[in-house]
Amino acid sequence: MNLLRSLAPKALWALFPLALLAAPPARIAPGQALAGTMEVVPSGTEIRVTLRFTNHSQRVVWLEKFEDGQMPMRSEFEIRSEDGRMVPYLGPTERRRALAKGDFFPLEPGQTSRREIRIEDRYEFPEGQRTYRVTFSYPTWNERTREAVFRTLKAEKFTYGR
């Protein structure tokens, strides 16, 4: 390393660390290049949430397994009214075990996963029409550390009334 420093002019050596910061796409950690969107569509008495995840990296990204219509095991919605009050969750609860790689499916580079979930029967929405903000937190599996890493999608507003 000292030989390299003595050969390179100081101005060029000062720029060398910046080149190290620009990692090639193959070095992106799983989940970093994962784009997630949430669309909330209230219709009559239903609230449908569509989740889309696209892998823009060069590596596989691991997302939690769940089927259309089912709530994922560890992902969760947080719904708050305009005044900041949390809407209580009424859905099934169970003791949660630690997540393992088998709880995730591979989302290949360039692939998109789309899931739709109805949430109106899982939360205790008060009577009357109100505006709400919903966030969605979900785990991805990190191959390097062998653990789940939680991420949160941007909050979405919607208006709903029973």
C-alpha positions in Angstrom: 0.0 0.0 0.0 2.8 2.4 0.8 4.4 1.7 -2.6 1.1 2.6 -4.2 0.9 5.9 -2.3 4.4 6.8 -3.3 3.6 6.2 -7.0 0.3 8.1 -7.1 0.2 11.9 -7.0 -1.5 13.2 -3.8 -4.4 14.7 -5.8 -5.2 11.4 -7.4 -4.8 9.5 -4.1 -7.3 11.8 -2.5 -9.9 10.7 -5.0 -9.2 7.0 -4.7 -11.5 6.5 -1.6 -14.4 8.0 -3.5 -14.1 5.3 -6.2 -14.5 2.7 -3.5 -17.8 4.3 -2.4 -19.3 3.7 -5.9 -19.9 0.0 -5.5 -20.9 -2.0 -8.6 -24.5 -3.3 -8.6 -23.4 -6.8 -7.6 -22.3 -5.5 -4.2 -25.7 -4.1 -3.3 -27.0 -5.7 -0.1 -30.2 -7.7 -0.4 -33.2 -5.3 0.1 -31.3 -2.1 -0.7 -32.5 -1.9 -4.2 -36.0 -3.1 -3.4 -38.8 -0.7 -4.4 -42.0 -1.2 -2.6 -45.3 0.6 -3.1 -48.7 0.4 -1.4 -52.0 1.4 -2.9 -55.1 1.7 -0.6 -58.5 1.5 -2.3 -61.6 1.8 -0.2 -64.7 0.7 -2.1 -68.1 0.5 -0.3 -67.5 -1.5 2.9 -64.1 -2.9 1.7 -60.6 -1.6 1.9 -58.2 -3.3 -0.5 -54.5 -2.8 -0.1 -52.2 -3.7 -3.0 -48.5 -4.2 -2.2 -45.9 -4.3 -5.0 -42.3 -5.0 -4.6 -39.7 -4.8 -7.4 -36.1 -6.0 -7.2 -33.9 -3.5 -9.0 -30.6 -5.0 -7.7 -28.4 -7.7 -9.3 -29.0 -10.1 -6.4 -31.9 -12.1 -5.1 -34.0 -10.3 -2.4 -35.9 -12.4 0.1 -39.5 -11.3 1.0 -41.8 -12.8 3.5 -44.1 -15.5 2.1 -47.9 -14.9 2.1 -50.7 -15.5 -0.3 -53.2 -12.9 -1.7 -55.8 -12.2 0.8 -53.8 -13.4 3.8 -52.1 -11.3 6.3 -48.4 -12.0 6.5 -47.0 -13.5 9.7 -44.7 -10.7 10.6 -45.5 -7.8 8.4 -48.0 -5.3 9.8 -50.1 -2.4 9.0 -50.3 0.6 11.3 -53.5 2.7 10.8 -54.0 6.1 12.4 -56.9 8.5 12.1 -56.2 12.2 11.3 -56.0 13.1 15.0 -53.3 10.5 15.5 -55.3 7.8 17.2 -54.4 4.2 16.4 -57.1 2.0 14.9 -57.1 -1.2 17.0 -56.3 -4.5 15.3 -59.0 -7.1 15.7 -57.6 -9.9 13.5 -56.2 -13.2 14.7 -53.1 -13.1 16.9 -50.7 -15.8 17.6 -47.4 -16.1 19.4 -44.7 -15.2 17.0 -41.6 -17.3 16.6 -38.4 -16.0 15.3 -38.3 -15.7 11.5 -36.1 -18.1 9.5 -35.0 -18.2 5.9 -37.8 -20.7 5.2 -40.4 -17.9 5.9 -39.2 -16.0 2.8 -39.3 -16.4 -0.9 -36.7 -15.3 -3.4 -37.5 -12.2 -5.6 -35.1 -12.5 -8.5 -33.5 -9.4 -10.1 -36.0 -7.6 -12.2 -39.0 -9.5 -10.8 -42.0 -7.8 -9.2 -44.3 -9.4 -6.6 -47.8 -8.2 -6.1 -50.2 -9.0 -3.2 -53.7 -7.8 -2.4 -55.1 -7.8 1.1 -58.5 -6.8 2.5 -58.1 -5.1 5.9 -61.5 -3.7 6.9 -62.5 -6.7 8.9 -59.2 -6.9 10.7 -59.3 -3.4 12.3 -61.9 -1.7 14.5 -62.8 1.3 12.3 -65.1 3.7 14.2 -68.5 4.7 12.8 -68.6 7.6 10.3 -66.3 8.7 7.5 -62.8 9.7 8.4 -59.4 10.1 6.8 -56.6 7.7 7.8 -52.9 7.1 7.3 -51.6 3.6 6.9 -48.0 2.4 7.0 -46.8 -1.1 6.2 -43.7 -2.7 7.8 -42.3 -5.9 6.4 -39.3 -8.1 6.9 -36.7 -9.0 4.3 -34.1 -11.7 4.8 -30.4 -10.7 4.9 -28.3 -13.6 3.6 -25.1 -12.1 5.1 -26.3 -11.7 8.7 -28.9 -14.5 8.5 -31.6 -12.4 10.1 -34.7 -10.5 9.2 -34.4 -6.8 8.6 -37.6 -4.7 8.9 -38.5 -2.0 6.4 -41.4 0.4 6.2 -43.3 1.6 3.1 -44.3 5.3 2.7 -47.5 6.1 4.5 -50.7 6.4 2.4 -53.8 8.4 3.1 -57.3 7.1 2.5 -60.9 8.0 3.4 -63.2 5.3 4.7 -66.5 5.1 6.6 -68.7 2.3 8.0 
